[in-house]
Structure formats: C-alpha cells, structure tokens
Amino acid sequence: MPIRVAVSGTGNMGRRLLETFGAADDTDVVGVLEKFSDGDRYALPGGGEAPLAQDVSALADFGADVVVDFTNAAWTAELLPAAVAAGVRPVIGTSGLSDALIAQTAEACAARGLGGVVAANFALGAVMMMHLARVAAPFFDAVEVIEQHHDGKVDAPSGTAVATAQAMREAHGSDFRRNVAERETLPDARAATLGGVTLHAVRLPGLVAHQTVLFGGLGETLTIRHDSMDRESFMPGVLRGVRAAMELDHLVVGLDRVLGLRTD
C-alpha cells in the first residue's frame, strides 16, 4: 500500500516534492497545505487533484501517513504539534527551528510511537560532506565554513552551516582556534562564529545550495565541498526520510542517522 503523503507549501520546493511523490511507486499525495491559497483543490503536477487547505488543522482530514514540510520556521512551528496530534509523521527540512521546538516534537512523537525525521539538509552529498567534516574535526584546530545560497533564502547562516559547526565542535571536544582581526575596517568583516567556527553566508541569484568546509593546519588545508545545482538533489533523501518515518517509532534528527552514519 502506498505511503499517503501530505505536502506543506507550494513554492519551488513544494512543487518539486509534489512531482517526486507523484512519480514514486510507493507514495501518493493525499493533501496539500498552503496558507496563502484559495479554494479546496490543488492541481497536481503529474495530473489529477488533491485536497487543498489553508490551516494545519486540516491534516486530520487528509488521512495522511506523513507530512513533508520545507517552508519557514513560523509555519512549521504551527504544523508540528498539529501533525503529531493527528497521528501524522513529520518529515521536516525547514531551517531555523528552535531546539525547544524539536525537543517538544521528539517528546510528543515518542509518546505516540510516531516516527519522524528533521534534517538540516536532505541532499545525500551534503549529508556526506557534514559527516566527513565531523570525522576531520578532531585533527584540526581551525576551520571556517562558507555557505552559499540563492537570494530568496530568508535565514543566515543556513541550517546546514549551523549543524555542521555544531557537529564539528562536538567532535573536536572544544572550541576551535579562531583568528580575530586586530582591526576591522568594516564592522563584522569576519562574519558569525559558533564554537570557534567562522560562518560566512553568501546570498546571490543563480545559486541553489552550496557549502565549503575549510580546515587549516600546519602547512596544509583540507577542503570539503558540496554543491546542489538543482532542488532535485534533495529528493532521494526526502524519499528515504519518508520511508524511514514509517518504520520508526520516534523522531530522528539528522539524515545521517537515517543513513546509519551516526547511531547516537
């Protein structure tokens, strides 16, 4: 029996998700959430229609097994408690979610025996980039992250950059050694910092999602880079997340745990 999927949001990412779930053999789209829409039906990219609603409470009426959301932190904060209350497994790629919201969702999922996945990035190459950065972190004392995204991205630094810095700091066991300029000719020229990791955020038209992790050591550097040239790069990971959510009985944070790269 196909997995019944509700998609939250009908922007660029939402439309790509709808195409993916419509084309996959083991998923069916049973509902669409879009706060700024009109009407009660949504024309699906591959043909046919699905119920359309403007309020998260409609999740209970869709009959969905899973809801997939890549929208914004404010909307996702409304969606998550409604999804769990309706017995719908959340698969979330929205960045900027608070630790408190994720913890509350994890507790609620565990109480109901619901699986779910929250991940900073669903591109398999990006997950590997983050994993390799974590592996390298104990062997270097200085590292910087340059993340580049399209100019429509509302948050900076990206959730992937923050998650990468947090994972490297954890693996390193202490803050990295960070260069502090003796004199900044322009304020904030050295960008943001987290655990001694300097985070640079680039926003330009023409970009999709790119990240470089640059380690520095005695007489050498190590560069780990990932590039998403199209949003379709996220789709294999999203499908893995949806399938995993059906098998889990708790919320998993990070696609690396779904892929078996981390077991903690």
Salt bridges, closest charged atoms under 4 A:
GLU19 OE1 - ARG16 NE 3.41
ASP26 OD2 - ARG243 NE 2.71
GLU49 OE1 - ARG41 NE 3.45
ASP65 OD1 - ARG4 NH2 2.78
ASP141 OD1 - HIS172 NE2 3.16
ASP141 OD2 - ARG177 NH1 3.95
GLU144 OE2 - ARG190 NH2 2.63
GLU144 OE1 - HIS200 NE2 2.73
GLU147 OE1 - HIS149 ND1 2.78
GLU147 OE1 - ARG203 NH1 2.70
ASP155 OD1 - LYS153 NZ 3.07
GLU170 OE2 - ARG134 NH2 3.39
GLU170 OE2 - ARG262 NH2 3.67
ASP175 OD1 - ARG169 NE 2.61
ASP227 OD1 - HIS210 ND1 2.82
ASP227 OD1 - ARG225 NH2 2.74
ASP230 OD1 - ARG16 NH1 2.52
ASP249 OD1 - HIS250 ND1 2.88
ASP264 OD2 - ARG257 NH2 3.37
ASP264 OD2 - ARG262 NH2 2.59
